[in-house]
């Protein structure tokens, strides 16, 4: 079968499992290796992984397989990664069960690695894969090298399928750094400079000098500069360039942007340039956000900008689109897990939001509109801070304004959440009215549910008031220290916040008055009234002599 049709058959088998979402398929012609990423509930993911591995065993004959990337089986490595709602320890148990099933039902030799490793040395994938496919037959003749599960003889079936490493681990970043050279030797030199393992120590620090040894005759190694990384150099005929191919095993120890910077530094020291970056598979959103914030700080630019712009800065700086277009919507795992049609008010156009509000439906109503007025107040505070941080001649104060913009951006995001949360809270109350009330027990359950829902519907607009109150000092600061050309923008922001607070207050009152716990209701109303009084007084004081 053709390369693409083999991949399609394997991914079809994965997608045949209900509840599993195929997120990404990243084929590499030169490496003759495809990374497939899919997500779902644990049992469904394990079933899909089993079917995919069995289809790979059926279609791929390792006796004729060749590629630039290390490998030892038709399904070379199969890691389970906890995304949310499950611990790494729990994931490891699923991985072990998957490994046993691949061995017993599928006849595939399995090595367990990382968090589910049975043999401690095999936590390291390189130990499981040592010698690659070509060394498997010899390993089967040594008791200590036998797989953890599956056949203990190197049969024709094993020769065809090879072995699989099944593991449980946190997110790993697979990344290739493109170089302006075709030399594999020079790419390897850079890789050895940075990878944690480093290189063998040689006389006079030369490349070809005699390897140095300790008093016990063991070879000495010089560690690289990046912890929790593995790297090699190779030439990719498909692109006509050499690359440093790296796995970042712990992104908390070595973030992607620091790996990029260090590879650039070491390459430059050898007269080589990094011309771009190729991410393999998917990446967590926080990796791109951290990178974007890092590069913005280096440029002395404000970090209080939308998420998409922060990610774009990271992508452009690292040259993620040099080889092929890099689309964050297709490569960031959180974006792929989001529903295509969220149904959220904040995802609608301004026109659609207004038309939905104008319809006969009671939701969205005043609470959601109040929260959105607060959003506009926060966004204007953010805008003035960003313009001030970038104003010519104000360069020494860029970090001050950047911090203000970041705070405003955070409040804007929190209020955006409250836009939809107010409508959800209203719908929660409406659902309570539909509960059965035929028996005394049903009436009790109804009253309890309605009281709980009403209290929540009261607390949501009160939270809107609190968040809007936090915007006022930011806007005050911008009227006093911000770009004078944007004074009216800060003023409009203050009036948006004033309206948001008063509107949210009215929603607090109308909901709190229906609480059966009148003491609690009165307390919330008084606290909200005091918050509104203080906020309006502060806004009046700021705007009194604004123009």
C-alpha positions as CSV (number, residue, x, y, z in Angstrom):
1,X,0.0,0.0,0.0
2,X,1.1,3.6,-0.5
3,X,2.4,5.6,2.4
4,X,-0.7,7.8,2.7
5,X,-3.2,5.0,2.4
6,X,-1.4,3.0,5.2
7,X,-1.8,6.0,7.5
8,X,-5.4,6.5,6.5
9,X,-6.2,2.9,7.3
10,X,-4.6,3.2,10.7
11,X,-6.4,6.5,11.5
12,X,-9.7,5.0,10.3
13,X,-9.4,2.2,12.8
14,X,-8.7,4.7,15.6
15,X,-11.7,6.8,14.6
16,X,-14.0,3.8,14.5
17,X,-14.1,3.9,18.3
18,X,-17.0,6.0,19.6
19,X,-16.0,8.9,21.8
20,X,-12.5,9.3,20.4
21,X,-11.5,12.4,18.5
22,X,-8.6,12.4,16.1
23,X,-6.7,15.6,16.7
24,X,-3.7,15.5,14.5
25,X,-1.8,13.4,11.9
26,X,1.7,14.5,11.3
27,X,3.5,12.3,8.7
28,X,7.2,12.6,7.9
29,X,8.3,11.2,4.6
30,X,12.1,11.4,5.3
31,X,11.7,9.8,8.8
32,X,9.1,7.4,7.4
33,X,7.3,7.9,10.7
34,X,3.9,9.4,11.5
35,X,2.7,10.9,14.8
36,X,-1.0,10.4,15.4
37,X,-2.7,12.2,18.3
38,X,-6.2,11.5,19.5
39,X,-8.2,12.1,22.7
40,X,-11.2,10.9,24.7
41,X,-12.2,9.0,27.8
42,X,-9.5,6.5,29.1
43,X,-11.3,3.3,28.0
44,X,-12.2,4.6,24.6
45,X,-8.6,5.9,24.0
46,X,-7.1,2.5,25.0
47,X,-9.5,0.7,22.6
48,X,-8.6,3.1,19.8
49,X,-4.9,2.7,20.6
50,X,-5.2,-1.1,20.5
51,X,-7.1,-1.0,17.1
52,X,-4.6,1.4,15.6
53,X,-1.6,-0.8,16.7
54,X,-3.2,-3.9,15.4
55,X,-3.8,-2.2,12.0
56,X,-0.2,-1.0,11.9
57,X,0.9,-4.6,12.6
58,X,-1.2,-5.8,9.7
59,X,0.0,-3.2,7.2
60,X,3.7,-2.4,8.1
61,X,6.5,-5.0,7.7
62,X,9.4,-3.9,9.9
63,X,11.7,-6.2,7.9
64,X,11.6,-3.7,5.0
65,X,11.2,-0.5,7.0
66,X,13.8,2.3,6.9
67,X,13.7,5.8,8.2
68,X,15.8,8.6,9.7
69,X,14.1,8.5,13.1
70,X,15.0,5.8,15.7
71,X,12.3,3.1,15.8
72,X,11.7,-0.5,16.9
73,X,8.3,-1.5,15.7
74,X,5.3,-0.9,13.4
75,X,3.8,1.0,16.4
76,X,7.1,2.3,17.8
77,X,5.9,4.2,20.8
78,X,2.5,4.5,22.4
79,X,2.3,7.0,25.3
80,X,-0.9,7.8,27.2
81,X,-1.0,11.4,28.4
82,X,-3.3,12.8,31.0
83,X,-5.1,15.9,29.7
84,X,-7.7,16.6,32.4
85,X,-9.7,14.8,35.1
86,X,-7.1,12.0,35.5
87,X,-3.7,11.7,37.3
88,X,-0.5,10.5,35.8
89,X,-0.6,7.5,38.3
90,X,-4.1,6.5,37.1
91,X,-3.0,6.9,33.5
92,X,-0.1,4.5,34.2
93,X,-2.5,1.8,35.2
94,X,-4.4,2.2,31.9
95,X,-1.1,2.1,30.0
96,X,-0.1,-1.2,31.7
97,X,-3.4,-2.8,30.9
98,X,-3.1,-1.6,27.3
99,X,0.4,-3.1,27.1
100,X,-0.8,-6.5,28.4
101,X,-3.6,-6.5,25.9
102,X,-1.3,-5.7,23.0
103,X,0.9,-8.6,24.1
104,X,-1.8,-11.2,24.9
105,X,-4.4,-10.5,22.1
106,X,-2.1,-8.9,19.6
107,X,1.1,-10.9,20.0
108,X,3.2,-7.7,20.1
109,X,6.3,-7.5,22.4
110,X,5.8,-4.6,24.7
111,X,8.3,-2.6,26.8
112,X,6.7,-0.4,29.5
113,X,8.4,3.0,30.0
114,X,8.1,6.3,31.9
115,X,5.5,6.4,34.6
116,X,4.4,2.8,34.0
117,X,7.9,1.3,33.8
118,X,8.2,-2.1,35.4
119,X,12.0,-2.2,35.2
120,X,13.3,1.1,36.6
121,X,16.0,1.5,33.9
122,X,13.2,1.4,31.3
123,X,11.7,4.7,32.4
124,X,14.0,6.1,29.7
125,X,12.6,5.4,26.3
126,X,16.1,5.2,24.8
127,X,16.8,2.2,27.0
128,X,13.7,0.4,25.8
129,X,14.6,1.2,22.2
130,X,18.3,0.7,22.4
131,X,19.8,-0.8,19.2
132,X,16.4,-0.1,17.5
133,X,14.7,-2.7,15.4
134,X,17.9,-4.2,14.1
135,X,19.0,-5.2,17.7
136,X,15.7,-6.9,18.7
137,X,16.6,-10.4,17.6
138,X,19.8,-10.3,19.7
139,X,17.9,-8.8,22.7
140,X,15.5,-11.7,22.7
141,X,18.4,-14.1,23.4
142,X,19.2,-12.3,26.6
143,X,16.9,-12.7,29.6
144,X,17.4,-9.2,31.0
145,X,16.5,-7.7,27.6
146,X,13.2,-9.5,27.0
147,X,10.1,-7.3,26.8
148,X,7.9,-6.8,29.8
149,X,4.9,-8.3,28.0
150,X,4.4,-10.7,25.1
151,X,6.5,-13.2,23.2
152,X,9.8,-14.3,24.5
153,X,11.0,-15.7,21.2
154,X,12.0,-13.8,18.1
155,X,9.5,-15.4,15.7
156,X,8.6,-14.4,12.1
157,X,5.5,-12.6,13.5
158,X,7.7,-10.6,15.9
159,X,10.2,-9.9,13.1
160,X,7.3,-8.4,11.1
161,X,5.7,-6.3,13.8
162,X,8.8,-5.4,15.9
163,X,8.2,-4.2,19.4
164,X,6.2,-1.4,21.0
165,X,7.0,0.9,23.9
166,X,3.8,1.7,25.9
167,X,4.1,4.4,28.5
168,X,2.3,7.1,30.6
169,X,3.9,10.5,30.7
170,X,3.2,14.2,30.7
171,X,3.3,16.3,27.6
172,X,6.5,16.0,25.6
173,X,7.5,18.5,22.9
174,X,9.0,17.0,19.7
175,X,10.7,19.7,17.8
176,X,13.1,20.1,14.9
177,X,15.3,23.2,14.5
178,X,16.1,23.9,10.9
179,X,19.7,24.9,10.1
180,X,21.3,26.7,7.1
181,X,23.5,23.7,6.4
182,X,23.3,20.3,4.9
183,X,25.9,18.8,7.2
184,X,24.7,16.1,9.5
185,X,28.0,16.2,11.4
186,X,27.6,19.9,12.2
187,X,23.9,19.4,13.1
188,X,25.0,16.7,15.5
189,X,27.7,18.9,17.0
190,X,25.0,21.5,17.9
191,X,22.7,18.7,19.2
192,X,25.5,17.3,21.4
193,X,26.2,20.9,22.7
194,X,22.6,21.3,24.0
195,X,21.2,17.8,24.9
196,X,21.3,16.9,28.6
197,X,23.5,13.8,27.9
198,X,26.0,16.0,26.1
199,X,29.0,14.4,24.4
200,X,32.0,12.2,25.2
201,X,35.0,14.2,26.7
202,X,38.0,14.2,24.4
203,X,41.5,15.4,24.6
204,X,41.9,19.1,24.0
205,X,38.1,19.4,23.7
206,X,38.5,18.4,20.0
207,X,35.9,16.6,18.0
208,X,38.2,13.7,16.9
209,X,40.6,13.6,19.9
210,X,41.0,10.5,22.1
211,X,38.1,9.8,24.4
212,X,38.9,10.6,28.1
213,X,38.3,7.9,30.8
214,X,38.1,7.9,34.5
215,X,40.3,5.8,36.9
216,X,37.9,2.9,36.4
217,X,38.2,3.0,32.6
218,X,34.7,4.5,32.2
219,X,34.3,7.0,29.4
220,X,33.8,10.6,30.6
221,X,31.0,12.7,29.3
222,X,30.6,16.4,29.1
223,X,26.9,17.3,29.8
224,X,25.0,19.6,27.5
225,X,23.3,22.9,28.5
226,X,19.6,21.9,28.3
227,X,18.2,19.6,31.0
228,X,15.4,17.1,30.2
229,X,16.2,17.1,26.5
230,X,17.4,14.5,24.0
231,X,18.7,15.6,20.6
232,X,20.4,14.3,17.4
233,X,21.3,15.9,14.1
234,X,20.1,14.6,10.8
235,X,19.7,15.6,7.1
236,X,16.2,15.8,5.7
237,X,16.3,15.1,2.0
238,X,12.7,16.2,1.7
239,X,13.6,19.8,2.8
240,X,17.3,19.8,1.7
241,X,18.5,20.9,5.1
242,X,20.0,19.5,8.3
243,X,18.0,19.7,11.5
244,X,18.6,19.4,15.2
245,X,15.8,17.0,16.2
246,X,14.9,17.3,19.9
247,X,12.6,15.9,22.5
248,X,11.9,18.1,25.5
249,X,10.8,15.7,28.1
250,X,9.9,18.2,30.8
251,X,8.6,21.6,29.5
252,X,8.7,22.9,33.1
253,X,12.4,22.4,33.3
254,X,13.3,23.5,29.7
255,X,10.5,25.5,28.0
256,X,10.4,25.5,24.2
257,X,11.5,29.1,23.8
258,X,14.6,28.6,25.9
259,X,15.5,25.5,23.9
260,X,15.1,27.6,20.7
261,X,17.3,30.4,22.1
262,X,20.0,27.9,23.2
263,X,20.1,26.0,19.9
264,X,20.4,29.4,18.2
265,X,23.3,30.4,20.4
266,X,25.2,27.1,20.0
267,X,24.6,27.1,16.3
268,X,25.8,30.7,15.9
269,X,29.0,29.8,17.8
270,X,29.6,27.2,15.1
271,X,28.9,29.6,12.2
272,X,25.4,28.1,11.6
273,X,22.0,29.8,11.8
274,X,18.7,28.4,12.9
275,X,16.3,29.4,10.1
276,X,13.1,28.1,11.5
277,X,11.4,25.5,13.8
278,X,9.2,22.5,13.0
279,X,6.9,21.3,15.8
280,X,6.0,17.7,15.4
281,X,2.4,16.8,16.5
282,X,0.5,19.0,19.0
283,X,1.6,21.4,21.6
284,X,-0.1,22.6,24.9
285,X,-1.3,26.2,24.7
286,X,0.8,27.3,27.7
287,X,4.0,26.4,25.8
288,X,3.1,29.0,23.1
289,X,1.8,31.6,25.6
290,X,5.0,31.3,27.7
291,X,7.1,31.7,24.5
292,X,5.2,34.7,23.3
293,X,5.4,36.5,26.6
294,X,9.2,35.8,26.7
295,X,9.8,37.3,23.3
296,X,7.5,40.2,24.0
297,X,9.5,41.0,27.1
298,X,12.8,40.8,25.0
299,X,11.3,43.4,22.7
300,X,10.1,45.5,25.6
301,X,6.6,45.2,24.4
302,X,3.4,45.0,26.4
303,X,2.1,41.6,27.3
304,X,-1.4,42.8,27.8
305,X,-2.6,41.8,24.3
306,X,-5.0,39.1,23.1
307,X,-4.0,35.4,23.4
308,X,-3.9,35.0,19.6
309,X,-1.4,37.8,19.2
310,X,0.9,36.4,22.0
311,X,0.8,33.0,20.2
312,X,1.5,34.7,16.8
313,X,4.6,36.5,18.2
314,X,5.9,33.1,19.4
315,X,5.2,31.4,16.1
316,X,6.8,34.2,14.0
317,X,9.9,34.5,16.2
318,X,10.6,30.7,16.1
319,X,9.8,30.5,12.4
320,X,7.1,27.8,12.8
321,X,5.9,28.3,9.2
322,X,9.2,28.1,7.4
323,X,8.6,24.5,6.1
324,X,4.8,24.5,6.1
325,X,2.0,26.7,7.3
326,X,1.5,26.5,11.1
327,X,-2.1,27.0,12.2
328,X,-2.6,27.3,16.0
329,X,-6.2,26.1,15.6
330,X,-4.9,22.8,14.2
331,X,-1.8,22.4,16.4
332,X,-2.7,23.6,19.9
333,X,-4.3,20.7,21.8
334,X,-6.7,22.9,23.8
335,X,-8.1,24.5,20.6
336,X,-8.7,21.1,19.1
337,X,-10.6,19.9,22.2
338,X,-13.0,22.8,22.1
339,X,-16.4,22.2,20.4
340,X,-16.6,23.6,16.9
341,X,-19.9,25.4,17.8
342,X,-19.5,26.5,21.4
343,X,-22.9,28.3,21.5
344,X,-21.3,30.9,23.8
345,X,-22.5,34.5,23.6
346,X,-18.9,35.8,23.6
347,X,-18.2,33.8,20.4
348,X,-21.0,35.6,18.6
349,X,-20.6,38.7,16.5
350,X,-21.5,42.0,18.0
351,X,-24.6,42.1,15.7
352,X,-25.7,38.6,16.7
353,X,-25.2,39.3,20.4
354,X,-27.4,42.5,20.0
355,X,-30.1,40.6,18.0
356,X,-30.2,37.8,20.5
357,X,-30.6,40.3,23.3
358,X,-33.4,42.1,21.3
359,X,-35.3,38.8,20.8
360,X,-38.4,37.6,22.8
361,X,-36.2,35.3,24.9
362,X,-35.5,36.6,28.4
363,X,-31.8,35.5,28.1
364,X,-29.4,37.0,27.4
365,X,-30.6,39.8,29.6
366,X,-29.4,42.7,31.7
367,X,-26.9,40.6,33.7
368,X,-25.0,39.4,30.6
369,X,-25.2,42.9,29.1
370,X,-23.8,44.4,32.3
371,X,-20.9,42.0,32.3
372,X,-20.2,42.9,28.7
373,X,-20.2,46.6,29.5
374,X,-17.5,45.7,32.1
375,X,-15.6,43.9,29.4
376,X,-15.6,47.0,27.3
377,X,-14.3,49.1,30.3
378,X,-11.5,46.6,30.9
379,X,-10.6,46.5,27.2
380,X,-10.3,50.3,27.0
381,X,-8.1,50.3,30.1
382,X,-6.0,47.7,28.3
383,X,-5.9,49.7,25.1
384,X,-4.7,52.9,26.8
385,X,-2.0,51.0,28.7
386,X,-0.8,49.3,25.5
387,X,-0.7,52.6,23.6
388,X,1.3,54.2,26.5
389,X,3.8,51.3,26.6
390,X,4.5,51.8,22.9
391,X,4.6,55.6,22.9
392,X,7.8,57.1,21.6
393,X,9.9,58.6,24.3
394,X,8.2,56.5,27.1
395,X,10.4,53.4,26.6
396,X,11.7,53.5,30.2
397,X,8.1,52.9,31.5
398,X,7.1,50.1,29.1
399,X,7.1,47.4,31.8
400,X,4.9,49.6,34.1
401,X,2.3,50.0,31.3
402,X,2.7,46.3,30.3
403,X,1.8,45.2,33.8
404,X,-1.3,47.5,33.8
405,X,-2.3,46.1,30.4
406,X,-1.9,42.5,31.6
407,X,-4.1,43.2,34.6
408,X,-6.8,44.7,32.4
409,X,-6.5,41.8,30.0
410,X,-7.0,39.4,32.9
411,X,-10.1,41.2,34.1
412,X,-11.5,41.4,30.6
413,X,-11.2,37.6,30.3
414,X,-12.9,37.0,33.7
415,X,-15.8,39.3,32.7
416,X,-16.1,37.6,29.4
417,X,-16.7,34.4,31.3
418,X,-19.4,36.1,33.4
419,X,-21.2,37.2,30.3
420,X,-22.2,33.6,29.6
421,X,-22.3,32.6,33.2
422,X,-25.1,35.1,34.0
423,X,-27.2,33.5,31.2
424,X,-26.3,30.0,32.5
425,X,-27.3,31.0,36.0
426,X,-30.7,32.2,34.7
427,X,-31.3,29.0,32.8
428,X,-30.4,27.0,35.9
429,X,-33.3,28.8,37.8
430,X,-35.6,28.1,34.9
431,X,-34.8,24.4,34.9
432,X,-35.7,24.3,38.6
433,X,-39.2,25.4,37.8
434,X,-39.6,22.3,35.6
435,X,-38.9,19.9,38.5
436,X,-41.8,17.7,39.7
437,X,-43.7,18.9,42.7
438,X,-46.4,16.2,43.3
439,X,-45.2,14.8,46.6
440,X,-43.8,16.5,49.7
441,X,-40.4,15.0,49.0
442,X,-40.4,16.4,45.5
443,X,-41.5,19.8,46.8
444,X,-38.7,19.8,49.3
445,X,-36.1,18.9,46.6
446,X,-37.6,21.6,44.3
447,X,-37.4,24.3,47.0
448,X,-33.8,23.4,47.9
449,X,-32.7,23.4,44.2
450,X,-34.5,26.7,43.5
451,X,-32.9,28.3,46.6
452,X,-29.5,27.1,45.5
453,X,-30.0,28.3,41.9
454,X,-31.3,31.7,43.0
455,X,-28.4,32.3,45.3
456,X,-26.0,31.5,42.4
457,X,-28.0,33.8,40.1
458,X,-27.4,36.5,42.7
459,X,-23.7,35.8,43.2
460,X,-22.9,36.0,39.5
461,X,-23.8,39.7,39.0
462,X,-22.3,40.5,42.4
463,X,-19.0,39.0,41.0
464,X,-19.5,41.2,38.0
465,X,-19.6,44.2,40.3
466,X,-16.5,43.1,42.1
467,X,-14.5,42.6,38.9
468,X,-15.6,45.9,37.5
469,X,-14.6,47.7,40.7
470,X,-11.1,46.4,40.1
471,X,-10.9,48.1,36.7
472,X,-11.5,51.6,38.2
473,X,-8.0,52.1,39.7
474,X,-6.5,50.9,36.4
475,X,-8.5,53.5,34.5
476,X,-7.7,56.1,37.0
477,X,-4.0,55.4,36.6
478,X,-4.4,55.7,32.8
479,X,-6.1,59.1,33.1
480,X,-3.2,60.4,35.2
481,X,-0.1,58.6,33.6
482,X,-1.3,57.2,30.3
483,X,-1.0,58.5,26.8
484,X,-2.8,62.0,26.9
485,X,-4.1,61.4,23.4
486,X,-6.2,58.5,24.8
487,X,-7.7,60.4,27.7
488,X,-11.2,60.2,26.2
489,X,-10.8,56.4,25.8
490,X,-10.1,56.0,29.5
491,X,-13.1,58.3,30.3
492,X,-15.4,56.2,28.2
493,X,-14.0,53.1,30.0
494,X,-15.0,54.6,33.3
495,X,-18.6,55.3,32.1
496,X,-18.8,51.7,30.8
497,X,-17.7,50.4,34.2
498,X,-20.2,52.8,36.0
499,X,-23.1,51.4,33.9
500,X,-21.9,47.8,34.3
501,X,-21.7,48.1,38.1
502,X,-25.2,49.7,38.4
503,X,-26.7,47.2,35.9
504,X,-25.2,44.3,37.8
505,X,-26.4,45.7,41.1
506,X,-30.0,45.8,39.8
507,X,-29.6,42.1,38.9
508,X,-28.3,41.3,42.4
509,X,-31.3,43.0,44.0
510,X,-34.0,41.4,41.9
511,X,-32.6,37.9,42.5
512,X,-31.7,38.4,46.2
513,X,-35.2,39.5,47.0
514,X,-36.6,36.1,45.9
515,X,-34.3,34.1,48.3
516,X,-36.2,32.3,51.1
517,X,-33.2,33.1,53.3
518,X,-34.1,36.7,53.7
519,X,-31.3,37.4,56.0
520,X,-28.8,36.2,53.5
521,X,-30.6,38.2,50.7
522,X,-30.5,41.4,52.7
523,X,-26.9,41.0,53.5
524,X,-25.9,40.5,49.8
525,X,-28.0,43.5,48.8
526,X,-26.4,45.8,51.4
527,X,-22.9,44.7,50.5
528,X,-23.6,45.2,46.8
529,X,-25.1,48.7,47.5
530,X,-22.0,49.7,49.5
531,X,-19.7,48.5,46.6
532,X,-21.8,50.4,44.1
533,X,-21.8,53.6,46.2
534,X,-18.0,53.6,46.6
535,X,-17.4,52.7,43.0
536,X,-19.6,55.5,41.7
537,X,-18.0,58.0,44.1
538,X,-14.6,57.1,42.9
539,X,-15.6,57.4,39.2
540,X,-17.2,60.8,39.9
541,X,-14.0,61.9,41.6
542,X,-11.9,60.8,38.6
543,X,-14.1,62.3,35.9
544,X,-15.0,65.6,37.7
545,X,-12.1,67.5,36.1
546,X,-11.2,65.1,33.3
547,X,-12.0,67.7,30.6
